[in-house]
């Protein structure tokens, strides 16, 4: 009898693996992903079925339809992509690729202030919340109830107490350490965003992909913040294992703030079913500075790899310099080719990555790409004054970017991300100074993979096998 049960279970597992293979072939976003899942499911079904439940693309279609429905509600606030036909401006930057990816237009008249570390960032965020008069909208991947987290919650509760509408969107996986007590405290204060989000946390955790990785704060529709920091003490360098933390944010005022508000409103509707058409101020803020700006929101429901396309378009337009700061470097073949070609054409291509480790697999996988890039003339710099988590971009002297998008497949294809792109030579100079200070705390990589310690030599090729989900 026991043998019969084993045989039946095996037959059912094989049948399920075959069915999931078909589902993967239909739903996977890339041919490589489809082939990988099919081979994995058919050769090791018992393990693969479990991992497919955690990482598989099977929920993308349903969620994509729901996401598109949320976007359609705000369609009248987006330009028609087919109408974006203008040529590059006199500065030589062709804005069309970025605008088509974003579904939005570059707008002039903004001011961008760089917040170069966690201390400056959280001081600015707390001050902005304290100055809010009508509403605060916050979006973070990680939100914990440690020292800085409780300080932020105190400010949010105080804002809600004086009549400010507070909407907080956090990711169920990234913020799983946020205590029920703090959630209840915010609910009792009238802060919106939790009841539906936390109703079925188990199902949220089982879908490890499809994470909302955006980090944004918007105050009264007039002032916004965007960057790479989350709300936790580790981002202030208070973790004894990780040590100092290098990250940055940007404060933005001017008309482009409405683009960040639009992205938040679409996310909010998708999350809660609540439309914010009449709840927010949609009048464009007055110009505040000289910066032309565009918000580029990307995600797995967009039907295209917007994050990768954004970086590809930026690299392709460079005439003299490409500087990229990223904590995780797991690019696809097209971006590798773009970086190599740029270096071969004489562009200065610098990639700044951390020497320290917070996630082992992407850190190891990066070594599998370095040799061919260095051989083509790309400079790899390893930051060694703490952990580098900054996501920043500088092209030539005019085009710069800062936000949540890492230079890896997870950011490009599996997470919801937001990047701010800016055209302004003076801001480009400030970005250059900020990044030069980072390069001064880094060491240029000259040792090939064959000369690395044995764990890296063995681990890098194996870690690269997981590249589609890193």
Secondary structure, DSSP 8 states (H G I E B T S, - for coil): -HHHHHHHHHHHHHHHHHHHHHHHHHH-SSHHHHHHHHHHHHHSHHHHHHHHHHH-STTHHHHHHHHHHHHHHTGGGS--GGG------TTS---HHHHHHHTS--EEEEEEEEE-SHHHHHHHHHHHHHH-SSEEEEEES-B-SSHHHHHHHHHHHHHHHTT-EEEEEE-TTTTTTS-HHHHHHHHHTT-BS-TTTTTTHHHHHH--SSEE---EEEETTTEEEEES--BSGGGGT--TTT-SEE--EEEEESTTHHHHHHHHHHHHHHHHS---TTTS--S-----SSEEEEEEEE-TTSSS-HHHHHHHHHHHH-SSEEEEE-S-EE--HHHHHHHHHHHHTT-EEEEEEESS-SSHHHHHHHHHHHHHHHHHT-EEEEE-SSEE---EEEETTTEEEEES--EEHIIIIIEEEEEEEEE-HHHHHHHHHHHHHHHTTEEE----GGGS-HHHHHHHHHHHTTGGG-
